Amino acid sequence: MASQLSRTAPPAKHANVQPIAAAPELPSAVPLMALSTGFWAFKTLAAAHELDLFSRLAGGAGITVAGLAEALGLHPRPAEMLLTGCAALGLLEKTDGRYRNTPLTEAYLVRGKPYYFGGFVQMADKRLYAGWGRLTEALRTNRPTTWDPAVQSSLFDGEDPTMLALFWEAMHSLSTMTARKLGEAVDFGHFRRLLDIGGGSGAYDIELCKQYGALRATVFDLPHVAAIAAGKIAEAGLTDRIETAGGSFFEQLPKDHDVHLLSMILHDWDEAKNRALLRRSFEALPSGGAVVISELLVNDEKTGPAPAALMSLNMLIETEGRNYTPAEYSAWLEEAGFRHVETVWFDAPAASGAVIGRKP
């Protein structure tokens, strides 16, 4: 017999019965699932890169599941799962049963392309992934986990040569794309000569000199790093406009440059060293010169954004530094003597903005 009570009928009223309060609606747990499984997506990308999948598909070449299994010596089951996973992540697209690179992977994950990003993928997989696995240890000890402070004086001292090569190749790929965006957001046309402090492989100098035909530059870094930069500069055909100089920016800075660049440098070091370096920059610049700090900037409220906040945690496992805010950089620049300090925002893989100070 069907019930005569409608689901929407009001309950019977009794003098001593209180209505039951509705349970509060729970938020969705889907964001937590996405956070918890974030490494699944990264390891799919890293495995595909390690197997050279995207370079195999360069130029529009497509591949079937059976073709990939045969080419890589894989069982068809994992071959299909890898291709499906890459397609789901937007790394591949499928047409008529064949998988091909998307514009994203064709531009950035094919070896030999000018903006090849694979170096960073490889470093994140082979170096950072293990260090992040010990993040709780880093939080408890306030010490890096990707290298041993008892053995090395810093990340850049005495590193395993293979890992160091991975690091610099990763930094070059990351810096190349970021330098392009920096050059679009900040007008370097007013300057004659750029000093790239801790300039690494010279990626910023190469890109900025391509954008600004009259600009000349010097990559200033440790001697063995300056040698890496010299090779990259020669490959780019810019040895007539970009030179290298070896030395420590904690000891001295070359003179005769009217703009200094500190890109992804200050996040490596603690506040005291950064303030000292900015004072050194002020002293070396001529009147009218400027310093440009390019970084993933944490907001002044220290609530995000996520790329900068998570990069800051990466500095915990890698260095003694963290990602700083525009307000912190501005205060240090003012303290060093710079004036007319401003922050310029842009969108790039390794930076979200530049804090600029000018010497009166």
C-alpha positions as CSV (number, residue, x, y, z in Angstrom):
1,M,0.0,0.0,0.0
2,A,1.5,3.3,-1.0
3,S,2.2,5.9,1.7
4,Q,-0.4,8.7,1.9
5,L,2.4,11.0,3.2
6,S,4.0,13.2,0.6
7,R,7.8,13.7,0.9
8,T,7.0,17.4,1.1
9,A,4.1,17.2,3.5
10,P,4.7,19.2,6.8
11,P,5.5,17.0,9.8
12,A,2.8,16.5,12.4
13,K,2.9,19.0,15.2
14,H,3.4,17.8,18.8
15,A,3.8,20.0,21.7
16,N,7.1,18.5,23.0
17,V,8.8,17.7,19.7
18,Q,11.5,20.1,18.4
19,P,12.3,20.2,14.7
20,I,15.6,18.6,13.8
21,A,18.0,21.1,12.4
22,A,19.2,20.3,8.9
23,A,22.9,19.1,8.7
24,P,25.1,21.7,7.2
25,E,26.0,20.9,3.6
26,L,29.6,19.6,3.3
27,P,32.0,21.3,0.9
28,S,33.1,19.1,-2.0
29,A,36.2,16.9,-1.4
30,V,37.1,17.0,-5.1
31,P,39.8,19.8,-4.5
32,L,41.5,17.6,-1.9
33,M,41.5,14.7,-4.3
34,A,43.1,16.9,-6.9
35,L,45.7,18.1,-4.5
36,S,46.4,14.6,-3.2
37,T,46.9,13.1,-6.7
38,G,48.7,16.1,-8.2
39,F,51.9,14.0,-8.5
40,W,50.1,11.6,-10.8
41,A,49.9,14.2,-13.6
42,F,53.6,15.3,-13.1
43,K,54.9,11.7,-13.2
44,T,52.9,11.0,-16.3
45,L,54.6,14.1,-17.9
46,A,58.0,13.1,-16.6
47,A,57.7,9.5,-17.8
48,A,56.6,10.5,-21.3
49,H,59.5,13.0,-21.4
50,E,62.0,10.4,-20.2
51,L,60.7,8.0,-23.0
52,D,61.2,10.8,-25.5
53,L,57.6,10.5,-26.5
54,F,57.1,14.2,-27.6
55,S,60.3,14.4,-29.6
56,R,59.3,11.2,-31.4
57,L,56.1,12.9,-32.5
58,A,57.7,16.1,-33.6
59,G,56.5,17.8,-36.7
60,G,53.0,16.3,-36.7
61,A,54.0,12.6,-36.8
62,G,51.3,10.6,-35.2
63,I,51.5,7.2,-33.5
64,T,49.1,4.4,-32.6
65,V,49.1,2.4,-29.4
66,A,50.6,-0.5,-31.3
67,G,53.2,1.7,-32.9
68,L,54.3,3.1,-29.6
69,A,54.4,-0.3,-28.0
70,E,56.6,-1.5,-30.8
71,A,58.8,1.6,-30.8
72,L,59.5,1.6,-27.1
73,G,59.3,-2.1,-26.4
74,L,56.3,-1.8,-24.2
75,H,53.4,-4.0,-23.6
76,P,50.3,-2.6,-25.3
77,R,48.5,-2.1,-22.0
78,P,50.9,0.5,-20.5
79,A,51.4,2.0,-23.9
80,E,47.7,2.7,-24.3
81,M,47.5,4.0,-20.7
82,L,50.4,6.4,-21.2
83,L,48.9,7.8,-24.4
84,T,45.5,8.1,-22.8
85,G,47.0,9.9,-19.8
86,C,48.9,12.4,-21.9
87,A,45.8,13.1,-24.0
88,A,43.8,13.7,-20.9
89,L,46.4,16.2,-19.6
90,G,46.3,18.1,-22.9
91,L,49.8,17.0,-23.9
92,L,48.6,14.9,-26.9
93,E,45.5,15.0,-29.2
94,K,44.0,12.0,-31.0
95,T,42.7,11.9,-34.5
96,D,41.7,8.8,-36.5
97,G,43.3,6.5,-34.0
98,R,46.7,8.3,-33.9
99,Y,48.1,10.5,-31.1
100,R,49.9,13.7,-32.0
101,N,51.6,16.5,-30.1
102,T,49.5,19.5,-29.1
103,P,50.8,23.0,-29.9
104,L,52.0,23.2,-26.2
105,T,54.2,20.0,-26.4
106,E,55.4,20.8,-29.9
107,A,56.6,24.2,-28.8
108,Y,58.2,23.3,-25.5
109,L,58.8,19.5,-25.2
110,V,60.5,18.7,-28.4
111,R,64.3,18.5,-28.0
112,G,66.2,21.1,-30.0
113,K,63.3,23.6,-30.1
114,P,64.4,27.2,-29.0
115,Y,62.1,27.2,-26.0
116,Y,62.6,23.6,-25.0
117,F,61.3,23.1,-21.4
118,G,62.3,19.5,-21.0
119,G,65.4,20.4,-18.9
120,F,63.1,21.7,-16.1
121,V,60.9,18.6,-16.3
122,Q,63.9,16.4,-16.0
123,M,65.3,18.3,-13.0
124,A,62.0,18.3,-11.2
125,D,61.8,14.6,-11.7
126,K,65.4,13.6,-10.9
127,R,66.2,16.2,-8.3
128,L,63.3,18.0,-6.8
129,Y,60.8,15.1,-6.5
130,A,63.0,13.3,-4.0
131,G,63.6,16.5,-2.0
132,W,59.9,17.3,-1.8
133,G,59.4,13.8,-0.5
134,R,61.3,15.0,2.6
135,L,59.4,18.3,3.0
136,T,58.3,17.5,6.6
137,E,62.0,17.0,7.5
138,A,62.9,20.3,5.9
139,L,60.1,22.0,7.9
140,R,61.3,20.5,11.1
141,T,65.0,21.2,10.6
142,N,64.9,24.4,8.6
143,R,67.5,22.7,6.3
144,P,67.6,21.7,2.6
145,T,66.9,18.2,1.6
146,T,68.3,18.1,-1.9
147,W,71.9,18.4,-0.7
148,D,73.8,18.0,2.5
149,P,74.8,21.2,4.3
150,A,77.3,19.2,6.3
151,V,79.2,18.5,3.1
152,Q,78.5,21.5,0.9
153,S,78.5,25.2,1.7
154,S,75.6,25.9,-0.6
155,L,73.5,24.4,-3.4
156,F,76.1,25.5,-6.0
157,D,79.2,24.1,-4.2
158,G,80.4,20.6,-4.8
159,E,77.2,19.4,-6.4
160,D,77.1,16.1,-8.3
161,P,78.1,17.0,-11.9
162,T,75.2,15.2,-13.4
163,M,72.7,16.9,-11.2
164,L,74.4,20.2,-11.7
165,A,74.2,19.8,-15.5
166,L,70.5,19.1,-15.1
167,F,70.1,22.2,-12.9
168,W,71.6,24.6,-15.4
169,E,69.8,23.1,-18.4
170,A,66.6,23.4,-16.4
171,M,67.4,27.0,-15.5
172,H,68.2,27.9,-19.1
173,S,64.8,26.6,-20.4
174,L,62.9,28.2,-17.6
175,S,64.8,31.5,-17.9
176,T,64.5,31.8,-21.7
177,M,60.7,32.0,-21.7
178,T,60.6,34.3,-18.6
179,A,63.2,36.7,-20.0
180,R,61.0,37.1,-23.1
181,K,58.0,38.2,-20.9
182,L,60.3,40.4,-18.8
183,G,61.5,42.2,-21.8
184,E,58.0,42.9,-23.0
185,A,56.9,44.3,-19.5
186,V,60.0,46.3,-18.7
187,D,61.5,48.8,-21.2
188,F,65.3,48.1,-21.4
189,G,65.6,50.4,-24.3
190,H,66.6,53.3,-22.0
191,F,69.8,51.4,-20.9
192,R,73.1,51.0,-22.5
193,R,74.7,48.0,-20.7
194,L,73.1,45.3,-18.6
195,L,74.8,43.4,-15.7
196,D,73.1,40.1,-15.1
197,I,74.1,39.3,-11.5
198,G,74.2,35.6,-11.0
199,G,73.2,35.3,-14.7
200,G,73.7,31.6,-14.9
201,S,73.6,30.3,-18.5
202,G,73.0,33.8,-20.0
203,A,69.4,33.0,-21.1
204,Y,68.1,36.5,-20.0
205,D,70.9,38.3,-21.7
206,I,70.4,36.4,-24.9
207,E,66.6,37.1,-25.0
208,L,66.9,40.7,-24.0
209,C,69.6,41.4,-26.5
210,K,67.5,39.9,-29.2
211,Q,64.6,42.2,-28.2
212,Y,66.7,45.3,-27.8
213,G,69.2,45.7,-30.6
214,A,71.4,48.4,-29.0
215,L,71.7,46.6,-25.6
216,R,74.9,45.0,-24.5
217,A,75.3,42.7,-21.5
218,T,77.6,40.9,-19.1
219,V,76.8,37.6,-17.4
220,F,78.4,37.7,-14.0
221,D,78.5,34.4,-12.1
222,L,80.9,31.9,-10.6
223,P,83.7,31.1,-13.1
224,H,82.5,27.6,-13.9
225,V,79.0,28.9,-14.5
226,A,80.3,31.8,-16.7
227,A,81.9,29.1,-18.9
228,I,78.5,27.5,-19.4
229,A,77.1,30.9,-20.3
230,A,79.9,31.5,-22.8
231,G,78.9,28.4,-24.7
232,K,75.2,29.3,-24.8
233,I,76.1,32.9,-26.0
234,A,78.2,31.4,-28.8
235,E,75.4,29.1,-29.9
236,A,73.1,32.2,-30.1
237,G,75.7,34.1,-32.2
238,L,75.9,37.0,-29.7
239,T,79.5,36.9,-28.6
240,D,79.9,40.5,-30.0
241,R,77.3,41.9,-27.6
242,I,77.3,39.6,-24.5
243,E,80.4,38.9,-22.5
244,T,81.0,36.9,-19.3
245,A,82.8,37.6,-16.1
246,G,83.6,35.2,-13.3
247,G,83.4,36.1,-9.7
248,S,81.3,36.2,-6.5
249,F,78.5,38.8,-6.2
250,F,79.0,38.6,-2.5
251,E,82.4,40.1,-2.9
252,Q,82.3,42.6,-5.8
253,L,80.3,43.7,-8.8
254,P,81.7,44.9,-12.1
255,K,81.3,48.6,-12.8
256,D,80.3,50.4,-16.1
257,H,76.8,49.0,-16.3
258,D,73.7,51.2,-16.1
259,V,71.1,48.5,-15.3
260,H,71.5,45.5,-13.0
261,L,69.3,42.4,-13.3
262,L,68.6,40.1,-10.3
263,S,66.4,37.3,-11.7
264,M,65.6,34.3,-9.6
265,I,68.6,35.2,-7.4
266,L,67.3,36.8,-4.2
267,H,65.0,33.9,-3.4
268,D,68.1,31.8,-2.8
269,W,69.4,33.8,0.1
270,D,68.3,35.1,3.5
271,E,67.3,38.7,4.2
272,A,70.7,39.9,5.4
273,K,72.5,38.7,2.3
274,N,69.9,40.2,0.0
275,R,70.1,43.6,1.7
276,A,73.9,43.5,1.4
277,L,73.7,42.6,-2.3
278,L,71.3,45.4,-3.0
279,R,73.6,47.9,-1.3
280,R,76.5,46.6,-3.4
281,S,74.3,47.1,-6.5
282,F,73.5,50.7,-5.5
283,E,77.2,51.5,-5.0
284,A,78.2,50.0,-8.4
285,L,75.5,51.7,-10.5
286,P,75.9,55.2,-11.9
287,S,73.4,58.0,-11.1
288,G,70.3,57.3,-13.2
289,G,71.0,53.6,-13.2
290,A,68.4,51.0,-12.2
291,V,68.1,47.6,-10.6
292,V,65.5,45.1,-11.8
293,I,64.4,42.3,-9.4
294,S,62.5,39.6,-11.3
295,E,60.8,36.9,-9.2
296,L,57.7,34.9,-8.5
297,L,56.4,37.4,-5.9
298,V,54.4,36.4,-2.8
299,N,51.6,39.0,-2.2
300,D,52.1,41.5,0.6
301,E,49.4,39.7,2.7
302,K,51.4,36.4,2.4
303,T,48.3,34.4,1.3
304,G,49.5,33.5,-2.2
305,P,49.5,33.3,-5.1
306,A,50.0,29.5,-5.2
307,P,53.0,29.5,-7.7
308,A,55.0,31.9,-5.6
309,A,54.0,30.3,-2.3
310,L,54.9,26.8,-3.5
311,M,58.2,28.0,-5.0
312,S,58.9,29.4,-1.6
313,L,58.6,25.9,-0.1
314,N,60.9,24.7,-2.9
315,M,63.5,27.2,-1.6
316,L,63.1,25.5,1.8
317,I,64.3,22.2,0.3
318,E,66.9,23.8,-1.9
319,T,68.3,26.9,-0.2
320,E,68.4,29.2,2.8
321,G,66.0,31.7,1.1
322,R,62.3,32.0,0.4
323,N,60.1,34.0,-2.0
324,Y,59.6,37.5,-0.9
325,T,56.9,40.2,-1.3
326,P,57.0,43.5,-3.3
327,A,56.8,45.3,0.0
328,E,59.9,43.5,1.4
329,Y,61.9,44.2,-1.8
330,S,60.7,47.8,-1.9
331,A,61.8,48.4,1.7
332,W,65.3,46.9,1.1
333,L,65.7,49.0,-2.1
334,E,64.8,52.2,-0.3
335,E,67.2,51.3,2.5
336,A,70.0,50.8,0.0
337,G,69.3,54.3,-1.4
338,F,67.1,53.5,-4.5
339,R,64.2,55.7,-5.2
340,H,61.0,55.7,-7.4
341,V,60.6,52.0,-6.6
342,E,57.8,50.4,-8.6
343,T,56.4,46.9,-9.2
344,V,55.6,45.8,-12.8
345,W,53.5,42.6,-13.2
346,F,53.6,40.0,-15.9
347,D,52.9,36.3,-16.5
348,A,55.8,33.9,-17.0
349,P,56.9,30.5,-15.8
350,A,59.6,31.7,-13.4
351,A,58.4,35.2,-12.5
352,S,55.2,37.1,-11.9
353,G,56.6,40.6,-11.7
354,A,59.7,42.8,-11.4
355,V,60.4,45.3,-8.6
356,I,62.5,48.2,-10.0
357,G,64.6,50.8,-8.1
358,R,66.4,53.8,-9.6
359,K,69.6,55.4,-8.3
360,P,69.2,59.2,-8.0
